[in-house]
Amino acid sequence: MGFDRPPRGTVFSSHKRKTCPRCGHPEDACACSKAAAAPSGPVRVCRETKGRKGKGVTVVRGLALQHEELKAIAKRLKQVCGSGGTVKGDTIEIQGDHRDRVVDELIRAGHDAKRAGG
């Protein structure tokens, strides 16, 4: 009949856990995070000021890792730089311009990191 469509995610749930925006499952049972794609290229480290009232942050993109692993790497980078930062989605943001330190630390950790931008 007309019921051959794939499900579009959870319509209602009484649990307070977050759900994955891609597959609609709870984050701890996410189907798409277990099948994480291989990195498509080197890890890019750049500096951005857009949307931050002129304050510069170092942004790390291209790490194809789980959220917990990203948080661990972000913690190490914040310690090395002596600065604050956060994980937003699949990017790591470190406050200030620390591109060279971040690239060096990522290379030490075994990642193919490159400085991007000016």
C-alpha angles and dihedrals in degrees: 000000000000099000099097094102119112115249115270097216135271115338096189134357133171094214121100097218122119119253129219111256091215104050103013095231123125111277093247091054097036113152097198097051091058089056095051113172121246114257110276094211144329123331108262121218116192141156122244134184101169113123093005101094092255096309112133124227131184110237124201116200133174102045104138096202139125118270093254092052090049089052091052092050091046090052091052092047092050090052093049093048096040089229143107127259147149146219114245114183106307096340132085119218121199118188113245134013105304100140097134094048092046093049091049092049094047091050089051088052090055101257125133096240126176133181112244131195130018 
